Amino acid sequence: MALQSGNNVLANCGSIEQVVELINDEMATDAKDFALAAEYAINAAEEAGCGMTRADLQAHLDFLSEAGADFDYHEALELALKQKK
């Protein structure tokens, strides 16, 4: 994993709904919402076996956003691009 939030809280999420809830709950973790979104995008791209291009990461961030996650999209994308393997 390229990014690690505090205690790897995303690893404890078993569904997209749990990821959305974690990102939207400001008190759930000390990680910023965009950092969690970036970590999700990187992990999702790795798990899917797809590339780590801007378009690939955007697709995962789009999915997360459409699922109801509220995060700074631009910050998440830029961080994911910096942290990708």
N, CA and C atoms as a LAMMPS dump frame, in Angstrom:
ITEM: TIMESTEP
0
ITEM: NUMBER OF ATOMS
255
ITEM: BOX BOUNDS ff ff ff
-5.0000000000000000e+02 5.0000000000000000e+02
-5.0000000000000000e+02 5.0000000000000000e+02
-5.0000000000000000e+02 5.0000000000000000e+02
ITEM: ATOMS id mol type element x y z
1 1 1 N 0.856 -1.187 0
2 1 2 C 0 0 0
3 1 3 C 0.892 1.236 0
4 2 1 N 0.607 2.149 -0.853
5 2 2 C 1.429 3.343 -0.983
6 2 3 C 1.177 4.35 0.128
7 3 1 N -0.041 4.483 0.531
8 3 2 C -0.417 5.429 1.582
9 3 3 C -0.882 4.651 2.793
10 4 1 N -0.59 5.144 3.952
11 4 2 C -1.064 4.48 5.164
12 4 3 C -1.702 5.524 6.068
13 5 1 N -2.987 5.374 6.307
14 5 2 C -3.648 6.267 7.243
15 5 3 C -3.42 5.714 8.637
16 6 1 N -3.09 6.57 9.545
17 6 2 C -2.882 6.226 10.935
18 6 3 C -2.697 4.754 11.239
19 7 1 N -3.774 4.051 11.463
20 7 2 C -3.689 2.636 11.826
21 7 3 C -4.335 1.764 10.76
22 8 1 N -4.224 2.151 9.503
23 8 2 C -4.742 1.374 8.38
24 8 3 C -6.237 1.108 8.524
25 9 1 N -6.991 2.129 8.8
26 9 2 C -8.423 1.996 9.063
27 9 3 C -9.211 1.506 7.859
28 10 1 N -8.733 1.751 6.66
29 10 2 C -9.466 1.279 5.48
30 10 3 C -9.467 -0.244 5.394
31 11 1 N -8.448 -0.88 5.938
32 11 2 C -8.384 -2.34 5.904
33 11 3 C -9.536 -2.965 6.695
34 12 1 N -10.092 -2.218 7.626
35 12 2 C -11.192 -2.717 8.451
36 12 3 C -12.554 -2.521 7.787
37 13 1 N -12.576 -1.841 6.655
38 13 2 C -13.834 -1.595 5.951
39 13 3 C -14.119 -2.765 5.011
40 14 1 N -15.314 -3.303 5.124
41 14 2 C -15.686 -4.436 4.298
42 14 3 C -16.578 -4.092 3.125
43 15 1 N -16.95 -2.821 3.007
44 15 2 C -17.842 -2.422 1.924
45 15 3 C -17.598 -0.955 1.571
46 16 1 N -18.081 -0.573 0.409
47 16 2 C -17.954 0.827 -0.007
48 16 3 C -18.725 1.735 0.943
49 17 1 N -19.832 1.237 1.472
50 17 2 C -20.628 2.027 2.418
51 17 3 C -19.817 2.34 3.676
52 18 1 N -19.029 1.392 4.14
53 18 2 C -18.202 1.624 5.323
54 18 3 C -17.082 2.612 5.029
55 19 1 N -16.533 2.555 3.822
56 19 2 C -15.501 3.515 3.427
57 19 3 C -16.101 4.915 3.388
58 20 1 N -17.275 5.052 2.789
59 20 2 C -17.958 6.35 2.72
60 20 3 C -18.233 6.877 4.121
61 21 1 N -18.734 6.02 4.982
62 21 2 C -19.032 6.436 6.356
63 21 3 C -17.767 6.91 7.064
64 22 1 N -16.672 6.2 6.879
65 22 2 C -15.406 6.575 7.504
66 22 3 C -14.93 7.931 6.991
67 23 1 N -14.989 8.126 5.684
68 23 2 C -14.542 9.398 5.107
69 23 3 C -15.419 10.553 5.577
70 24 1 N -16.717 10.321 5.662
71 24 2 C -17.645 11.39 6.038
72 24 3 C -17.682 11.667 7.539
73 25 1 N -17.153 10.76 8.356
74 25 2 C -17.137 10.94 9.808
75 25 3 C -15.821 11.59 10.218
76 26 1 N -15.847 12.891 10.445
77 26 2 C -14.636 13.639 10.765
78 26 3 C -13.958 13.165 12.046
79 27 1 N -14.704 12.542 12.926
80 27 2 C -14.142 12.123 14.207
81 27 3 C -13.629 10.682 14.179
82 28 1 N -13.841 9.956 13.101
83 28 2 C -13.488 8.533 13.044
84 28 3 C -11.978 8.307 13.006
85 29 1 N -11.265 9.225 12.417
86 29 2 C -9.818 9.067 12.276
87 29 3 C -9.178 10.445 12.207
88 30 1 N -7.887 10.496 12.489
89 30 2 C -7.196 11.777 12.394
90 30 3 C -6.726 12.061 10.97
91 31 1 N -6.921 11.111 10.057
92 31 2 C -6.545 11.318 8.658
93 31 3 C -7.547 12.258 7.989
94 32 1 N -7.067 13.062 7.083
95 32 2 C -7.928 13.97 6.326
96 32 3 C -8.796 13.175 5.356
97 33 1 N -9.984 13.688 5.063
98 33 2 C -10.898 12.993 4.161
99 33 3 C -10.264 12.715 2.8
100 34 1 N -9.524 13.678 2.259
101 34 2 C -8.927 13.476 0.946
102 34 3 C -7.815 12.434 0.991
103 35 1 N -7.126 12.321 2.121
104 35 2 C -6.07 11.313 2.252
105 35 3 C -6.67 9.91 2.262
106 36 1 N -7.793 9.748 2.942
107 36 2 C -8.476 8.452 2.941
108 36 3 C -8.993 8.12 1.546
109 37 1 N -9.517 9.118 0.86
110 37 2 C -10.014 8.9 -0.507
111 37 3 C -8.86 8.514 -1.432
112 38 1 N -7.726 9.174 -1.304
113 38 2 C -6.556 8.838 -2.121
114 38 3 C -6.096 7.422 -1.835
115 39 1 N -6.055 7.063 -0.571
116 39 2 C -5.654 5.71 -0.191
117 39 3 C -6.625 4.685 -0.775
118 40 1 N -7.901 4.986 -0.705
119 40 2 C -8.911 4.087 -1.288
120 40 3 C -8.663 3.909 -2.788
121 41 1 N -8.44 5.004 -3.501
122 41 2 C -8.244 4.938 -4.951
123 41 3 C -7.026 4.098 -5.308
124 42 1 N -5.946 4.277 -4.591
125 42 2 C -4.73 3.507 -4.844
126 42 3 C -4.975 2.029 -4.57
127 43 1 N -5.574 1.732 -3.422
128 43 2 C -5.858 0.336 -3.066
129 43 3 C -6.799 -0.311 -4.077
130 44 1 N -7.833 0.406 -4.472
131 44 2 C -8.807 -0.137 -5.422
132 44 3 C -8.151 -0.419 -6.766
133 45 1 N -7.288 0.483 -7.216
134 45 2 C -6.592 0.278 -8.488
135 45 3 C -5.669 -0.938 -8.409
136 46 1 N -4.967 -1.082 -7.292
137 46 2 C -4.083 -2.236 -7.108
138 46 3 C -4.888 -3.532 -7.104
139 47 1 N -5.976 -3.547 -6.353
140 47 2 C -6.801 -4.749 -6.247
141 47 3 C -7.452 -5.119 -7.575
142 48 1 N -7.813 -4.12 -8.358
143 48 2 C -8.449 -4.367 -9.652
144 48 3 C -7.43 -4.792 -10.711
145 49 1 N -6.16 -4.57 -10.413
146 49 2 C -5.124 -4.928 -11.363
147 49 3 C -5.051 -3.993 -12.552
148 50 1 N -5.662 -2.821 -12.39
149 50 2 C -5.607 -1.847 -13.48
150 50 3 C -4.425 -0.915 -13.259
151 51 1 N -4.263 0.011 -14.134
152 51 2 C -3.144 0.926 -14.052
153 51 3 C -3.312 1.963 -12.953
154 52 1 N -2.308 2.796 -12.862
155 52 2 C -2.304 3.87 -11.871
156 52 3 C -2.215 5.222 -12.574
157 53 1 N -2.815 5.302 -13.747
158 53 2 C -2.804 6.572 -14.461
159 53 3 C -3.801 7.524 -13.804
160 54 1 N -3.743 8.764 -14.218
161 54 2 C -4.694 9.761 -13.711
162 54 3 C -6.128 9.278 -13.956
163 55 1 N -6.399 8.772 -15.145
164 55 2 C -7.754 8.319 -15.477
165 55 3 C -8.183 7.138 -14.599
166 56 1 N -7.272 6.216 -14.338
167 56 2 C -7.592 5.071 -13.48
168 56 3 C -7.95 5.526 -12.074
169 57 1 N -7.128 6.398 -11.514
170 57 2 C -7.37 6.886 -10.154
171 57 3 C -8.641 7.736 -10.103
172 58 1 N -8.881 8.523 -11.144
173 58 2 C -10.103 9.319 -11.203
174 58 3 C -11.337 8.427 -11.206
175 59 1 N -11.276 7.314 -11.914
176 59 2 C -12.424 6.403 -11.965
177 59 3 C -12.772 5.887 -10.566
178 60 1 N -11.776 5.56 -9.776
179 60 2 C -12.032 5.067 -8.425
180 60 3 C -12.52 6.191 -7.51
181 61 1 N -11.976 7.38 -7.678
182 61 2 C -12.455 8.518 -6.896
183 61 3 C -13.879 8.885 -7.296
184 62 1 N -14.187 8.787 -8.585
185 62 2 C -15.552 9.046 -9.055
186 62 3 C -16.531 8.072 -8.409
187 63 1 N -16.162 6.796 -8.389
188 63 2 C -17.008 5.775 -7.776
189 63 3 C -17.245 6.091 -6.308
190 64 1 N -16.187 6.464 -5.619
191 64 2 C -16.288 6.795 -4.194
192 64 3 C -17.19 8.013 -3.984
193 65 1 N -17.03 9.01 -4.82
194 65 2 C -17.856 10.214 -4.731
195 65 3 C -19.321 9.907 -5.014
196 66 1 N -19.557 9.115 -6.054
197 66 2 C -20.932 8.741 -6.413
198 66 3 C -21.599 7.896 -5.325
199 67 1 N -20.784 7.198 -4.53
200 67 2 C -21.316 6.391 -3.431
201 67 3 C -21.686 7.255 -2.226
202 68 1 N -21.326 8.551 -2.292
203 68 2 C -21.733 9.476 -1.245
204 68 3 C -20.617 10.036 -0.377
205 69 1 N -19.376 9.705 -0.687
206 69 2 C -18.257 10.227 0.102
207 69 3 C -18.066 11.714 -0.187
208 70 1 N -17.832 12.472 0.852
209 70 2 C -17.628 13.92 0.742
210 70 3 C -16.162 14.214 1.046
211 71 1 N -15.393 14.52 0.008
212 71 2 C -13.965 14.776 0.172
213 71 3 C -13.507 15.761 -0.882
214 72 1 N -12.338 16.341 -0.68
215 72 2 C -11.755 17.269 -1.641
216 72 3 C -11.183 16.442 -2.79
217 73 1 N -11.908 16.385 -3.888
218 73 2 C -11.556 15.534 -5.036
219 73 3 C -10.177 15.877 -5.584
220 74 1 N -9.928 17.158 -5.801
221 74 2 C -8.654 17.586 -6.376
222 74 3 C -7.492 17.183 -5.475
223 75 1 N -7.613 17.431 -4.183
224 75 2 C -6.551 17.067 -3.233
225 75 3 C -6.336 15.561 -3.221
226 76 1 N -7.417 14.79 -3.246
227 76 2 C -7.309 13.326 -3.235
228 76 3 C -6.594 12.833 -4.49
229 77 1 N -6.953 13.372 -5.635
230 77 2 C -6.335 12.955 -6.884
231 77 3 C -4.845 13.301 -6.898
232 78 1 N -4.513 14.505 -6.519
233 78 2 C -3.107 14.917 -6.519
234 78 3 C -2.284 14.07 -5.554
235 79 1 N -2.83 13.774 -4.381
236 79 2 C -2.111 12.953 -3.414
237 79 3 C -1.952 11.527 -3.941
238 80 1 N -2.981 10.981 -4.527
239 80 2 C -2.907 9.621 -5.08
240 80 3 C -1.854 9.556 -6.184
241 81 1 N -1.815 10.563 -7.031
242 81 2 C -0.824 10.583 -8.115
243 81 3 C 0.59 10.666 -7.562
244 82 1 N 0.792 11.389 -6.486
245 82 2 C 2.11 11.508 -5.866
246 82 3 C 2.523 10.205 -5.193
247 83 1 N 1.555 9.495 -4.636
248 83 2 C 1.86 8.322 -3.822
249 83 3 C 1.821 7 -4.56
250 84 1 N 1.327 7.007 -5.788
251 84 2 C 1.176 5.742 -6.515
252 84 3 C 2.526 5.058 -6.661
253 85 1 N 2.462 3.75 -6.824
254 85 2 C 3.69 2.96 -6.966
255 85 3 C 4.254 3.108 -8.351
